[in-house]
Amino acid sequence: MIIGVLKETQKGDNRVAITPKIAKQLIEKGFDVRVEEDAGANSSYKNSDYSKAGASIRTKEDLFKNSDILIKINPFDNKELEKLKKGQIVIAQLFHKSHPNDMKIIAERGATAYSMDAMPRISRAQDMDVLSSQNNLAGYKAVIKGAYEMTKIFPLMMTAAGTISPARVLVYGVGVAGLQAIATAKRLGAIVEATDIRTETKEQAESLGAKFILVDNNGEESEGGYAKVASEDYARRQKEAVDKSLFKADLVITTAMVPGRRSPLLITEEQVKQMQNGAVIIDLAAAQGGNCELSVMNKTVVKHGVKIIGTTIAPESVSTNASDLYAKNTFNYLVHLTEGNQFKWDLEDQITDETLIVYNGTIRQNGKTS
């Protein structure tokens, strides 16, 4: 089967879905790998690197015309969707719940679509879970970005001129990104606090040295390993419990997202008004509306003396590492889905069932066609 690796078209995303190393491994498995020209250039992978691995360099038009499988990271844009052919298979983060019209177009073209972001949170799928691999890097990068934007340093420092107190960091959301943010901030010497609707994350946060701000969630917890939308009552009680720490924080990192829905609003403008002058908020949920009321995607907003940086969970700025991890996830996923270079179409398998969104022109919902 011919695999076509597309260059990312989303502004600011420097990643590539398949690296030269993984291209070589796919070729060894019997696939014919073809890569769009300069697809890996922004991740420091040259066309010649792919050629040495055994892949061929092609134009976008050639890939859409001749590939059996088309792979990328972000959802296909409208121009790309219109180029799909009947019988082609697309694999990407499709975010199908929030992009239903894209799924409709894929179905109308008679194509098949697998969504990497729909991977179930089960042990068998851990090495295919792109959300975990990418969020891990995003949590690290959020702290580094915060350190650059702050006017203070993280660690306690004793000098002849006096003692510098350690910075205070507050992390909203103790998923993969939040845990890495906690670990990184602690390594840099900060005092770290964290909160999450999922009480099972308390032990994880504390194991990394953070103080966990516990709010009774009355059984709201999580669903399928993902955080659920909090009730108004929980949101109110969380604000009351966290405000003291929020108003003292030098850096706040928010990571709370619910698949297919707007990011939960965790920090209002009224709360921002009461934060320390010079504090920094890194909002990793800005792409889905933001956890802070004042966040604007891909912009830095300074309001009430606080710097609010709206960004995403996608670690584009460390694209070499991010591409490497994403490519490994995709390789493991393809190995799981295929046998002898052919797709198994095992709809009884949970991984296949939950990630197969469009099957031969038919949109599927929870393992059933619709």
C-alpha positions, 0 to 999 in steps of 0.5 A: 500500500502507498502511504502519502505523508502530507506537509502541515498547512495549519499556520505555525505548526512545524511538525511532520506526521512521519519522520525519516526513521519511521518512514524507513521502518514502514518501508521495511514492513512493506509499505511504499512511503511517499512524502510531500516535498519539504514536509519535514523541513520545519522539523529539521528533516531534509528531503534527502533524509527521507530519500536515504530512508527509502521514501520518495519525494512527491508533490501534494497533487501526486500524493492525493492522486496516487496514495492509498493512505494519507497521513498528517497531524492536523485536520484536513483543510477544505481544499484537501478534503475536496481532493480525496478519492473514493476508497482512500484512507486518511489518518490524522487528528480529525477532532470529529466531534467539533468538525462534523462537516469535515466528516460529512465531506469525507463520507461524501467523497467515499473515503475512510477516516481514522481519528488519532485524537479518538484513541481510547485511554486503555493500556493497549493503546498507550504507545499509540496515544498522540494526545499523551505524547504531545501533551507531555512536551506541551507541559514542559514547554509551557513552563519554559515559556512562562519562565521567559515571560516572567520578571522573576526567577523560579528558585530560591536564591541566597546572595550577598545582597539578599535572599530571593524567594522562590516563584509560585506556580499554579497548574489547572488540570493534572493530565499529562500536560499538567503533570509535566508542567508540575515536574518541570516547575519543581525542577526549576525550584518553584513552589507548585500548587495544582488542582483538577476535577479528577480527585484521582490525580491528587496522588500523582500531583503530590508525588511530583512535589505539588500541593494539591488543592482538593475540591469535593467533586460530588462524583463528577470525576471523569469519563473514559480517562478525560475530564468532564464538564464541571457543574456550575456548583463545582466551578463556584466551589473551585474558584473559592478554593483556588482563589487564594493561590491564584492571587499569589501566583507568579505563573499560572498554567491552564490545561483543562480541555473536554474533547469536542467541547469548549474549554471550561472557563476557570479564570474570569476577568474579575479574578485576573484583576485580583492577581499579582501585578506582573503575573503570567498566565499560559493558557494551553486551552486557547484553541478551544475557547480558553480557560481564561476569559481574556485569552486570545489564541496565538496572542499575548494580552496584557490586562490588569497588569497580568500577561495572558498568553493564549496558545495550544496543547500542540508543541509546535515549537519543539517540533523535532521531538514532537514529530518523532513521538507522533511518528512513533505513535502512528507507526504503532497504530498502523501496525495494529490496524494492518496485517500483511500490508492490508487493513484488518477492519476488526470492528470488534477491537476497541481501538479500531472501533473508537478511532474509525470515524468514517468507513467507506463513505459512512459516518460511524457513531459508537461502533454503529453506522449512522 
